[in-house]
Amino acid sequence: MINIAKPVIGPEEKQAVMEVLDSGIIAQGPRTKAFEEAFASMCGVQYAIAASSGTTALHTALLAHKIGAGDEVITSSFTFIASANSVLYAGARPVFVDIDPRTFNIDVNHIEAVISERTKAIMPVHLFGLPCDMDAIMSIAQKYHLAVIEDACQSHAATFYGRKAGSFGTGVFSLYPTKNITSAEGGMITTNDLAVDESCRVIRNHGMRVRYYHDELGYNFRMTDVHAAIGLAQMGKLERFNAARQANARFYNENLRGVVTPYTPTDYGHVFHQYTIRVPDGQRDALREALKENGIGSEIYYPVPIHKQSFYVNELGYDLTLPETENAAREVLSLPVHPSLSREDLETVVNAVNHFMGG
Ligand SMILES: *Cc1c(COP(=O)(O)O)cnc(C)c1O
């Protein structure tokens, strides 16, 4: 079986975990601090704040930007549910904008049309490892005085004109096992804003600045040092993992026939969290079935856009049409692209796809 995702855990991670367990400090401590410093340096920002997951990191980042009841956050509907749910947790409302069909990312040409009095932030989601058009987004944000919270949960070390995803506004990363690097569960917030950094640290730890004095509502969103030890060991491998994903993607780009391969605009550094093709003419589900029969895992990210999820429709009253988002949900299929695929695995996938598509 060729799996769609596979975390790569080596002796370094195992040894680091054992050291933490032996150290007596297993909750948030020195490993978490070291992981935060390494992550900030990788991302090219001044501060990084670890959290218990990408979801809690998104929630924390929104609260640190004082987003709450009555506010609106502009984002994409073609993403994992956590992007929009985190806006709901903060008490605000996600406002969805259609995607650019070539990149699967938010179409920056549609953002200004949905800006209202209530708009507080833009949350671009760098989907599948490809950054959004951050020049356009930052200039809209500046013009309307909006915060930018980048959902970079799938884009560790991806670049936009040489600059890292998560370094433009406040960045948020996930460290879930399927992501480009993992800490088992975990998240990270990146920022150059000292006030945001301080606020995130307080929210993460029960609104506590002075021990057992609570000035605001906070949460337990801390990372443990056991998780940080895994994450820190993975940090040293990120560049190699991403290079392997990029090489796998290049092989697919050069060899796949009959499907639409991913588009990477010039000067964008795609890190291929997913390698997502479009399968035209309603053949997507049959191709997926054929791959499965050949022992090849594939996945649909995402079959139902957020604005069409039953909770959003029935409970929150969303009633809108986003044609490109809905088209993408019908046509996309993600193929295995993780770093531990062999050349033989890649050839197996290519042969199975091309055979099905009649190439
Ligand atoms: C994985 C992911 C999240 C949530 O991260 P968790 O660590 O699973 O909580 C949020 N947004 C996107 C785009 C993701 O892919």
The ligand as an ORCA input file, in Angstrom:
! r2SCAN-3c Opt
* xyz 0 1
  C      -4.230     21.057      9.827
  C      -4.869     22.369      9.573
  C      -5.404     23.164     10.609
  C      -5.546     22.680     12.028
  O      -4.419     22.175     12.611
  P      -4.540     21.064     13.777
  O      -3.129     20.972     14.260
  O      -5.027     19.806     13.143
  O      -5.457     21.586     14.806
  C      -5.892     24.416     10.284
  N      -5.897     24.873      9.016
  C      -5.422     24.141      7.995
  C      -5.429     24.709      6.617
  C      -4.918     22.860      8.236
  O      -4.477     22.121      7.209
*
